[in-house]
Structure formats: structure tokens, C-alpha cells
Amino acid sequence: MSLYKILSPTHLLKLPAATDSNKLNPKFYAKLLHLIGLEEIKEGGRKVIRRKEAANPAAVCFELR
């Protein structure tokens, strides 16, 4: 690592890097879950993805079996 990177405020303050390709846009993620008939909820302090409780089960694009 170069000296510039080691002494940069981002490195010294342990700030996240500006370009993290592993992050999804939250709006895109929510829409994707909606399209496949799932929802993300918090249960006991953790996030759980489950099937949406829809009034019309035929509205789900596809079903995982």
C-alpha cells in the first residue's frame, strides 16, 4: 500500500470505501422481493425473508418449490 492510502482520512477513520460493488440499491432490492412475492421482516433482531401474505396467491410471478 502506498503511504498516501495509509495516511488518508478514509483509512485512518475506517470509513467505508466509496465504491462497494457488493451492495444493492435498497429500492431495487425491495422491488425485486416484491416482484417474486417475498418480503423482508425483522424477527427477534434479525432479518428474515418470507413469502408475502397476499390476498391473491396467483399474483406471485413464480413459486419456489
C-alpha positions in Angstrom: 0.0 0.0 0.0 1.2 3.4 -0.7 1.9 5.9 2.0 -0.9 8.2 0.7 -3.5 5.4 1.1 -2.3 4.5 4.6 -2.4 8.2 5.8 -5.7 9.0 4.1 -8.7 10.0 6.2 -10.7 7.2 4.8 -8.2 4.6 6.0 -7.4 6.3 9.4 -11.0 6.8 10.3 -12.0 3.4 8.9 -14.7 4.9 6.7 -16.3 2.6 4.1 -14.9 2.8 0.6 -16.9 4.8 -1.9 -17.3 2.0 -4.4 -18.5 -1.2 -2.8 -19.8 -3.4 -5.6 -21.4 -5.9 -3.2 -24.1 -3.5 -2.0 -27.6 -3.5 -3.6 -29.6 -0.4 -4.0 -32.3 -0.7 -1.3 -35.1 0.4 -3.6 -34.1 -2.1 -6.2 -33.8 -4.9 -3.5 -37.3 -4.1 -2.2 -38.8 -4.1 -5.7 -37.1 -7.4 -6.5 -38.5 -9.0 -3.4 -41.9 -7.6 -4.3 -41.8 -9.0 -7.9 -41.1 -12.5 -6.7 -43.7 -12.4 -4.0 -41.4 -12.1 -0.9 -41.0 -9.6 1.9 -38.2 -8.9 4.4 -39.2 -8.5 8.0 -37.4 -8.2 11.3 -37.9 -11.1 13.8 -36.0 -11.0 17.0 -33.4 -8.6 15.8 -32.6 -10.4 12.6 -33.9 -10.0 9.1 -36.0 -12.8 7.6 -37.2 -13.2 4.1 -40.5 -14.9 3.7 -43.4 -15.3 1.3 -45.8 -12.3 1.2 -49.2 -12.8 2.7 -51.1 -11.7 -0.4 -54.8 -11.7 -0.8 -54.4 -13.3 -4.3 -51.7 -16.1 -4.3 -51.9 -16.2 -8.1 -50.3 -12.7 -8.2 -46.9 -14.2 -7.4 -44.7 -14.3 -10.5 -43.3 -17.7 -9.8 -43.1 -20.1 -6.9 -40.1 -21.9 -5.5 -40.7 -25.5 -4.6 
